[in-house]
Amino acid sequence: MTHYYLKDYVPDQEFIMQAVHKLDRMKEEVYEVARHDRKQIEREIEDLDENYYRAIRTLSDQESAKKESDF
């Protein structure tokens, strides 16, 4: 599609093809970085969830132990 629209403005068709290929490679690089970042964020969220629920269990256990010691 880019080639169709630019053919009247750029006389060197090879230049257009090189530019389109370069844009495709850059797009793939961006997608790859985004996939990597997304996986990293997902791992960090999982770690945060795990730490949160561990802290909740610890707090609950401490409260239970305190209630038992009060009796």
C-alpha positions as CSV (number, residue, x, y, z in Angstrom):
1,M,0.0,0.0,0.0
2,T,2.9,2.3,0.8
3,H,4.4,1.5,-2.5
4,Y,1.2,2.4,-4.3
5,Y,0.9,5.8,-2.7
6,L,4.6,6.8,-2.9
7,K,5.3,5.6,-6.5
8,D,4.3,9.0,-7.9
9,Y,6.5,10.9,-5.5
10,V,9.7,8.8,-5.4
11,P,11.2,7.9,-8.7
12,D,13.5,5.2,-7.3
13,Q,11.3,2.2,-6.5
14,E,14.2,0.4,-4.9
15,F,14.4,3.1,-2.3
16,I,10.7,2.6,-1.5
17,M,11.2,-1.1,-1.1
18,Q,14.2,-0.7,1.1
19,A,12.3,1.8,3.3
20,V,9.3,-0.5,3.6
21,H,11.6,-3.5,4.6
22,K,13.4,-1.3,7.1
23,L,10.0,-0.2,8.6
24,D,8.9,-3.8,8.8
25,R,12.1,-4.8,10.7
26,M,11.7,-1.9,13.0
27,K,8.0,-2.8,13.6
28,E,9.1,-6.4,14.5
29,E,11.7,-5.1,16.9
30,V,9.1,-2.9,18.6
31,Y,6.8,-5.9,18.9
32,E,9.5,-8.1,20.3
33,V,10.5,-5.5,22.9
34,A,6.8,-5.1,23.8
35,R,6.4,-8.8,24.2
36,H,9.5,-9.0,26.4
37,D,8.2,-6.1,28.5
38,R,4.8,-7.6,28.9
39,K,6.2,-10.9,30.1
40,Q,8.4,-9.1,32.6
41,I,5.4,-7.1,33.9
42,E,3.4,-10.3,34.1
43,R,6.2,-11.9,36.2
44,E,6.4,-8.9,38.4
45,I,2.6,-8.9,39.0
46,E,2.7,-12.6,39.9
47,D,5.5,-11.9,42.4
48,L,3.6,-9.0,43.9
49,D,0.4,-11.1,44.2
50,E,2.4,-13.9,45.8
51,N,4.0,-11.5,48.3
52,Y,0.7,-9.9,49.0
53,Y,-1.1,-13.1,49.8
54,R,1.9,-14.3,51.8
55,A,1.7,-11.1,53.9
56,I,-2.1,-11.5,54.3
57,R,-1.6,-15.1,55.5
58,T,1.2,-14.0,57.9
59,L,-1.0,-11.2,59.3
60,S,-3.9,-13.6,59.7
61,D,-1.7,-16.1,61.5
62,Q,-0.4,-13.4,63.8
63,E,-3.9,-12.2,64.6
64,S,-5.0,-15.8,65.3
65,A,-2.0,-16.4,67.6
66,K,-2.8,-13.1,69.4
67,K,-6.4,-14.1,69.9
68,E,-5.4,-17.5,71.3
69,S,-2.9,-16.0,73.6
70,D,-5.6,-13.6,74.9
71,F,-7.7,-16.4,76.1
